[in-house]
Amino acid sequence: MLNEIKKNAEQKMHKSIEALKSDLSKVRTGRAHTGLLDHVMVDYYGSMVAINQVANITLGDARTIQVQPYEKNMISKVEKAIRDADLGLNPATNGDLIRVPMPMLTEERRRDLIKVVRSEAENAKVAVRNVRRDANDALKKLIKDKEISEDDERRMQDEIQKLTDKNVVEIEKLLQVKESDLMAV
C-alpha cells in the first residue's frame, strides 16, 4: 500500500515534468525547431489535420525550417496555415518547397519569453507540490484508519519529500537550459 502511494506520486510528478518539457519546447528561441509547427492545423479536403500529416518537415539550417507538402495542390494551404498560426513566421514558397525562416528575437521579446518560461516552471513546481500534498493526505488517511504505524508514515513522508525535491531540481535545470537558450544570440 505504501509503495503504491509512492509509485503513484512518482508517476504524477514525472508527468508534470514531461508536460513542462512539452510546454518549453513550444516557446520559440531564435533557432529553427521542427516542433514549432507541431500544432499548426491545415485544411485538408474539408477536415483540419496536423501539418505533419500532409507535409514533410525538416531543418534546412539553424535558422530555416523546410516544409514539403506531399501533394502539390496543398502548397498554398500549408503556407496559409503556417502564416495564420500566430507564430510570427513568414513562410516563402520556392517551387514545391516552403521555407520558413526564423526571425531574430529582440532583447525585449527575449525578456518576455523568459517571463513566460519562468511562469511555466513555477506551474510545474506547484503541480509537483500538489502531488506531494495528495500523497501525504493519503498517508494521513491510512494512519487514521490504523492501517500503518506513525513510523511508517514518517518514513514514507520523508521519501515523498526527497522525490519532490528531486523533481523540483529537475524543473530548475530545465528552466536554466531554456533561459540560456533564449538569451543566446
N, C-alpha and C positions, 0 to 999 in steps of 0.2 A: 504494500500500500504506500509506504514512504517513497520507495523507488519510483512508483507510478507518478506521484506528485512531482518529484524532482524531474523525471523524464518529460512530463507534460510541460513543466516550466521551461526546461531547456529547449524543447521544440518551439514553443511560442516565442522565446527570446530570439532563437535562430531565424524565425520567420520575420520578426521585426527588423533584424539586421539585413535580411535579404530584401525586404521592402525598401529599406533605406538605400541599399546599393542600386536598386532599380530607379528610385527617385533621383539619386545623384547622377546616374548615367543620362538622365533626360536634361540635366542642366548643361547648357551649351558652353563649352570653352572655345577658344579661338581655333582649336584643331578640328579637322573633319572626323566624323564618327558615324558609322552607318546606323547606329542605334537611334540617332536623331530622327530618322524618318520612320521608325517603327510604328508610330501612332497615326501616320498620315493615311487617310482613307481615300480611295479612288472610286469613282462611279464606273463600275464595270457592267455594262449592259443592264443598267437599271438597279443594280444592288451595290451597296458600299462594301468594298473589301480592302484589306490592308495592302499597302503598296508592295510589300514583298511577295504578294500573291500574283501580281501582274507584271513585275519587273525584277530584274537582277540588279542588286545594289552593291557597288564596290567602291573602294577608295582609289581615286586617281593619283593623288599625292596627299601630303599632310593637310592641305587646305581645300581639297576638292573631293566631293562625292560624285560618283558617276552612277546614273540610273539608266538602265537599258530595258525598256518595255519588251515583253515577249511578243507583242503584236504591234505592227507599225501604226495602226489606227488608234492606239492608246497613247501615243506620244503626247498629244496636246492635252488629253485628260489628266495624265500623270503630272505634266508640267503645271497645269492649273491647280491640281490638288496640293502640290508642294508649295506653290505660291500662296494659296488660300489657307494653309495650315497654321498661319500666325507664328512662324518660327523665325521670321526676319530673314528668310532666304530668298534669293532671286535666281531661279534656275534659267539656264540658257540651253536651247536645243542646238545640237550640231549633228545634222543628219539623223540617224536613228539613236543617237546617244544624248542624254540630258546631263549637262554638267551643272553641279550645284556648288559654287564657290562659297567658302566660309568668310564672311566679312570680319574684319578686325574688330576686337572689342575695345570700347573706350574705357578709360580709367573709371569713370562714373558707373558704367554698366557693370564692370568687374566688381565694384564695391556692392552694387545692388544684388548681384548674383551671390556674392559671399554671404550677404544677409539671408538670402533665400536658403542657401546651403546650411547655414547655422541653424535656421529655424527647423529644417528637415531633421537635422541631427538631434536637436532638442526634442522634437516629437518622438523620435526613435527611443531616446533615453526615457521619456515618460512612459512609452509603451512597455519597455523592459521593466521599469519600476512597478507598473501596474501588474505585470505578470508576477513579480515578487510578492506584491501585496496579496494577490489571489492565492498564491501557494501558501503564504503564511496564514491566511484565513482558513484554508483547508486543513492546515496543521492544527490550528486552534479548535476547529470543529472535532477533529479526531481526539484531542485531549479532553474536550468537553464530554464526548461520548465514551471516554475512558478506553479507547482502542489502542492508544500509545502512551508511553510514560513521558514525563516532562523532560527527562534527559534526552530521549529520542527526538522530541520536538526541538529542543535547543540545538542538538547536533544537526538536524535537518535544516533549521533556520540558518545556521552558520554556512552550510553547504550552498543553500539557495542564495545567501548574500555573496558568497565567493563567485557564484555563477553570474549574479547581477553585475558585480564589479568587473569581471572578465569581459562581459558584453559591453559595458559602458566604455571600457578601454578600447575595445574593437571599434565602437562608434566614433570615438575620438580620433583614432588612427585614420578611419575613412574620411572624416572631416578634414584632417590635416592634409591628406593627399589631395582632396578635391580643392581645398583653398590654394595650395601651392600650384595646382594645375591651372586654376583661374588666374592667378597672378603672373604666371609665366607669359612672357610676351612672345 
